[in-house]
């Protein structure tokens, strides 16, 4: 697999694919080649038995240090639009994945790195993480969906402040505004990810995937259309026998308890 995905270091265990973004000489930054690689890797995982992917950065300094500045500096306006669409396409694909995606933010996470994390379902940061969208400081704006996803996560007011100041937030500040879900000690970051995923993956995969589709519909659709998506995804759950079997077990256990209780009353 390493030959197919040379900038990704991955291993699978118990339905979780632990994946490192490995461009340490370039801040683990996202260039066109890596964008294509992550897309193909995700599609590969979806065709197998993987249930969740945990993304982190190789090394101890960077999660993902933005998009590749060397590639972007040569872009014309038309090429910049294409590059923006390309990286947006990756993040749209990630958000649409039926798998549970976790960003294990183990260091500096800015620009395209934060946009990558925003496309994940869960964000857990180590205590030394620094997170933000500093594009205005170099005469740019976020081009990978940051202006659209960030307001949906932290609210328009907070997002506008983050985007216009370019400030990098500490993990604690990011937690306070709801940008991340948890903070973990640096050397225990992946353990915290595994602990949370163990709870999540206890549930049926089809239900997790349906819940994702319904919840993300709230970001892009009016309420009435979002409710239609919810109803449709709710209905798909009934093509599986998990719920009726569970209810039958509970009802059976309940009758047994009632029988025992009545018997005890009669004997007493």
N, C-alpha and C positions, 0 to 999 in steps of 0.2 A: 504493500500500500504506500510505502514511503516514496517509491518511484512515481506513483501517480499523483501524490500530493506532497511535493518536496518541501513546502513551507509550512506543513502541518505535522505536528507530532501527536499521534493519537493512540489510545489504547482503550479497549472495551472491557467492562466488568459489570456483571449483573444488570445488563440492559442500559448502562450508562457509558457513553463515549466521552472520555476525558481528552480534550483537544487543546493543544498549545499552538498559538499563532507564533511562528518561528521565523522572524526576520530581525534577529537581534542587532545586526549591523545597521539596520534602518528603522530603529525604534518600533519594530513590529508593525510598521505602517502598511496601509492598504494601497497596493498598486493594482493595475488591471489584471496582472497575472494571478495575484492572490485572491482578488475578487472572484475570478473564474474558478479558482481552486476551491474556495470555501463553498461556492454554489454546487460544484460537482460532488464534493465530499458530503454535503448535506443530502443530496439526492441519493448518493450511494448508501448512506445510513438509513434513509427512509425505506429503502427496498429490502432491508434486513430486519433483524430483531431488536434493534436499538430503540429505546423508549425516550431517552433524554440525552442531551449533549451539554457538557460543561466546557465553556470556552475560557481560556486564560492566556496570558502572554508568557512567552519564553523569557527566562532571565528574571531578575528581581526588580528591575526599574520600571519597565513599561508593561501595561496591559496592551493597548494599541495606541501608538502615538500619532493619531490622525491619518489622513491620506498621504500618499507619497508626494512630498513637495518637489522632488527632482522631476518626477513625471509631470506634475501640474504646471511647473514653471514654463514649460514649452508649449502649453496649450493656447490655441486661438480661442476667441469667444465661442465659435461653433463647436470646437473640440471640447471646450469646457462644459458646454451643455450636454454633449454626449457622455462625458465622464461622469457628470452629475447623475444622469439617467442610469448609467451602468451601476454606480454604487447604490443608488436608490433601489434599483432592481434587485440587488442582493439582499438588501434589508427588507424589502417587501416579501421576497421569497422566504427569508428566515421567519418573519412574522406569520406567514401563511403555513408554515410547516406544522404537520400534526404532532411532531415531537415537542417535548418540553425543552426549551433552550434556557441555559443559565449563563450569565456573565459573571465569572469569578474575577473581579477587578483587583489585580494584584500589584498595581502601581499607577503610574501616570496614565490617565485615560482622557484624552481630549480630542476635539474635532471629530473626525471619522470614527475614532475609538469610542466616544460617547454615543455617537449615532449607531454604532454596532451594538453597544450595550442596550440602547433603547429598543432595538429590534428583538431583544431577548425577552423572555417572559419574566424572569427573575434576575435581580441584580444584587449580588453580595460582594461587598468591598472589604479589602483588608484595611487595617487601621492606618496604613501609610499611603493610601490611595489619594490621588488628587484628580478632580473630575471637572470638566467644563468644556465650553465652546469658545475658544479664543480667536476665532477666525478674523474678527474685525481688527485685531492687533496687527495683522499682516495684510490688511486691505481686502479681505475676502468676507464672505458670509458662509454659514453652514450650507453645504450642497448635497448632503447625504440624508436629508430628511429631518435634520435637527430643528429647523424652524417650524416643522409640522408636528413631530412626535413630542418634543419637549413640552410645549404648552398643554398637550393632552395628558402629560404625566404630572407636572408640577403646577399647572395653571398659567394663564397668560402673563400675569404680573411677574411672577418669579422667572418665567422663561425669558421675558423681555429684558429683565435685569441681567440675567446670565449672558444672553446673546450680545447685548449692547456694551457691557463692561468687559466681557471676555475673561472674567474672574474664574480661577480654578478653585473649586470648593474642596474642603477637607471631607473625609468620609463622614465625620460627625455632622457637618453642615449639610451634606447630601442626604443623610438619613433624616434630618429634621424637616427638610422640605419634601420628603417623599420620593426623591430621585432614586434612592436605593432602598432595598428591603431590609438588609441586615449588615452589620459590621462584624468582622471576625479578626482575631489576632492573625498577623501575617503568616505565621508558620502553621496555622490551623484553618486557613481559608478553605481548602478543598475538603477538609473534614466537615466543616459547617455546611458546605454545599451537599455533601453526601447525606448528612443528617436530614436536611430538609427534603431532598429528593426521595429518601427512603419513605418519608411520610406521604409524599405526593404519589409515588409510584405504587403505593399500596392499593390505589384505586384503579379501576379498569381503564385501559389506555383509550378506548373509544370514547369514554365519558370525558376524559381530560382533553382530548382533541376537540370534541364538540363544544366543551366549555370555552376553549380558546377561541374558536370561530365565532361563537355568540358574543363573547366579551369584546373582541376586537371590532365587531360590527358597530359597537357603540361609538368608536372613534371616527367612523366614516359615514354613518347613515343617520338620517332623522329618526326620532324615537319610533314612529310607526313602522318604518322599514326594519329597524333593529329588532323590534318585537317579532316581526315576521321571521327573521333569521333565527331568533331564539326558539320560536315555535317549531321551525323546521328541524333545528338541531336537537331539540327535545324529542321530537318524534323519531329521530334516527336511533335514539337509545332503546326504543322498543323493538328494534329488529334484533336485539341481543336478549339472551335469556337470563342475564345476571340479576336484574331487578326482580322479576317474578320468582326466581329460585330463592333469592334472599328473603323475600316476603313469605314464601311458603315455609322456609325454615323458621322464621320468627313466629309465624302463626302456629306452627307445629309445637315449637317450644313453649309458646304461650298457653296452648291447650293443655300441654303436659303439666305445666305449673299450676294451672287452674284445677286440673284433676287432682293433683297431689294436695292442693290447699283444701279442696272440698272434702277429700278423703280424711285429711287430718281433723277437719271440723267435725265430721260425722263420728270419727273414732273418739274425739274428745268429749 
